[in-house]
Amino acid sequence: MPAIKRQQIMEAGARLLDERKDAIAENLTLEMGQPVKEAKLELDFASDVLRWYAEEGKRAYGRLVPSRVPGMRQMVTREPVGPVAAFVAWNFPAVNVMRKVAGALGAGCSIVIKASEETPATCVAIARCLQEAGLPDGALNVVFGVPDDVSRHMLASPVIRKLSFTGSVPVGKHLQKLAADNLARCTMELGGHAPVIVFDDADIEKTARSAAAFKSRNAGQVCISPTRFYVQENAVDRLAEAFANTASEIKVGDGMEDGVAMGPLVAERRLGVMQGFVDDAKAHGAEL
């Protein structure tokens, strides 16, 4: 299919996604907890991602390389690598999925994607939008199941030529080992551990507001969520007070309710992790 035709289908899919944003956002919130206002913003970004890759697909140019031999022309062309296997995390059900799907389709590759078993509805909604926009059968395939079973089955197939994964470092290592048997290319977006560095000449109030907002975004379940703070000694007390004041104003509750800025954690299993963070901080001198 020519790149211009792919772009037209992807643009039509983006328009459908925009039209259905409110309904999809509610399902996203019900599945993983982030406030519905944030869910709508995520879907806006997902539409932007789809449009961006659609346009970039039209610009996958090649190049001419000067030859060392007279009378010879050397050309480099970009071609689709082939069928893609993609696995994504649950924390951004729309954007994580769309980055895989749009990248593959924009390049002219078919894709088999396994969405998170905890947040499947948004992936299905994206697939339906593209299907109704005219995407040929078999270009985008959505599968569900036990993650390890699915990944082992898919990556054992010689049909798969590319692996794309967003998730944790241990799972990324595991998938890369599976992909190695067929020399499938790999692209990994793995977990982060984001530091914040604050000097005493910074705008402390602005820094506190920004850091508290990023820390509470998606209940902190973001790979770039601030994880540790390095603060110049003269600014420690000012930042701590400003941060605490800002954090105390964050409304926590049901993500479907107006004014809620932080919803629940994605699942009960995360409670133990949070308790571990609190216990570790207290053991190192923090006061609750």
N, C-alpha and C positions, 0 to 999 in steps of 0.2 A: 504494500500500500504506500503511495507517495506520502511524503512528510506533510504536504499541504492538506491531504485528506485526513491524516491522523489529527492534525491541528484542529480541523473543523469539528471532528467528533468529540475531541477533548474539550473544546470550547462549549459545545452543546451540553456536554456532561457537567461542566462548571455552572452553566446557567440553571440546570435542573437542581444542582446542589444548592445554589443560592435560593431557589424558589422553595425548597423543602427544609431550609435551615432550621426553622423554629421547631418542627416536629422531630428532626434528627437530633437537635440539641437536647431536647427533653429526654430522649432515650439515652443519649450520652451521659447526661447527669444522673439518671436513674441507675446506670450501670457502674459508673466509677466515682460519682460523688462531687465532682467539681461544680461550682455554681453555674447555673444555666446561662448567666450572662457571659461567663468565661467560655462556656461551651460554644456559644454563638460566635465569639471572637475566634476560637480555634477553627470553626468551620469556615469563617471568612478567609482565614489564612490558608486552609486546605484548598479552597477554590483558587486562591492566588497561585499556590504551588502548581496546581493542575494547568492553569493558563501559562505559567512561566515555562514549564517543561514542553508544553505544546508548541510554544513559539521557538524555544531553543532547538527543538527537533528539526525545524526548518533551516537551522543554521549549523548543522553538523557537517561543516565543509571539510574537504580534503586540502591537499597542498601539492605543489610541484617542487621537487627537490633537484637542484642543479646537479647534473651528471658529470662524472669525471671522464666519461668516454664521449667523444664527439658523435653526434648523430643518435644519441640515446636519450629518451625522456623517462624520468622517474616520477611516478605519481603515487601519492598516499591517499587512500580513501577510508572513510569511516563507515563501518557496516555494523548492523545489529549483532551482538555477540551470540544471541540465541535465547532459548527459554530461561527465565529467571525463577529462582526459588527465593521467597522472602518471608521473614519471620519478624514480628514486631511486638513491642512491649505494650502494656495496658495503659500507661499514664497519659498518653495523648492519642486517643482512639482514632481521631480523624487525621491528624497531621502525620503521625508515624506511618499509617497506612498509605496516605496519599504520596508521601515522598518516595515510597517504593513503586507504587502503581504508576504514578505520573512519569517517573524517570524511565521506567521500562517502556511504557507505551510511547513516550516521546521519541525514544531511540529506535522504535520499531520492533521491540522484543515482546513476546508473550510472557506472561507471568503467572505463577502459582503462589498465592499468598496465604499464609496461615496467620490470621489475626489472633490476638490474645483470646484465650477461652473465657476470660473474665469480662471482656468488652467487645463482643462480636457484632452487635447491632449496627454500629457505625460503619464498619467495613462492608457489611451487606448492603447498607444504604448507598454507599459510594459505588459499589459494583452495579447496583440497580440503575443508578443515574447514568453510568457509562453504557450499560447495556441498552437502555432506552434511547440513548443518544446515537445509537447505531454501531457500537463496537461489535466486531464480528465475534461469533461464538468461538470460545477457545482462546481468545486473546487475553482475557482476564479470568482467572479461576480462583475461587475462594474455597479453602478447605478448613475443617475443624477436627479436633481430636486431641488425644494425649500428646503433648508437645514432642517428647522424645521419640515416640513411635512414628509420628508424622515426619519429623526431620530425618530420621534414619532411612525411612522409606524413600523420601523425595531425593535426598542427596546420594543415595545408592544408585540412582538412575543415571545412565550416561546421557540422557536427553538434557538434563539440567547443565547449563554452561556458566551460570553465574549465581552466586549467593549474596544476598543482601540482608543484613541483620541489624536490628536496633534492640539493645537489651544489656544484660549484665556481662561483665568480663568472663566469669566462669563458663557461661553458656556460649559466649562468643568463641572461646577456645575450643569447646566441644564441637561446635558446628564447623569450625575451620578444619579440624581434624577429619571430620566426615567428608568435607568437600575435597580434601586433598587426594582421596582415592581416585577421583575422576579429573583432577586438576582443574576444578571449577574455580573461576575467579571469585574473589571475596571482597566485599565492602562491609566494614563493621563500624557501627556507631555505638560505642560501649559506655559504661557508666562513668560519670564524672565525680569530681571531689573538689568543689569550687571554693577557693579562698577569697576573702575580702580583706584588702589592705587599706587602713585608714590612717592618714597622717594628721597631726594636730592643727594644720592650717586648712583642712578641708571644711566644707560647709556641713557641720555635724548634723544639724536638723534635717537637711536634705538627704544626707547619707543614711540617717536612721530610717527615714520614711521609705527610701528606695529599698534598703536592705530588708526591712520588715515586710514590705510588699512582696519581694521576691522570695523571702523565706516562707511566707504563708501561702503563696500561689500554689494551687493544686494540692493544698495541705502539705506542702514541702516535698511532694513526690515528683521532683523534677531533677534531671541530671545536672543542671546548672544552678540548683538551689544553693544559696550560701551555706557552706558546711562548717567553716571555721573562720574566725576573725583575728587578724593581726592588727592591733591598734597601738599607735604611739602613746606612750605612758601618759602624757599630759591630756590626752583626749579620752581616756578610758571611761572615767566617771560620766562625762558629758554624753558620750555615745550610749552608754548603758542606760542612762536615765531617759534619753530621747527615744531609744529603741523600745524600752519598756512601755513608755507612754503611748507610742504608736501601736505597739502590739496589743495593748489593752483595749484599743478602740476597734479591733477587728472582730466583726460579728461572726461567730461560728454557729453553724446549724444546718438545716436541710437545704441542700443546694437548689431546690426548686422555689424557695421562699425569697421574696424581694429583700434586698439589703444584705443578704448573707454573702460574706466575702471569703469564707473558707468552709468547705463542706467536710463530710466525713472521710476517713481513710478508705481505700478501695476495698479492704477486706479485713476480717478479724485477725488474720495472721500478722498484720502490720502492727497490732497493738503491742505484741511482745518486743518487736524491734524498737518501738518508741520508748517503752519502759526501760529497755537496755540503755538507750541514750541518756535518759533521766538518771538512772542509777549510776552510770559512769560519770556523769557530771557531778553528782553529789559526792561520789567517792573521791573526786579530785578537788573538793572544796567548795563546790557551788551550793548556794542556799535556795531551797524551793519556796 
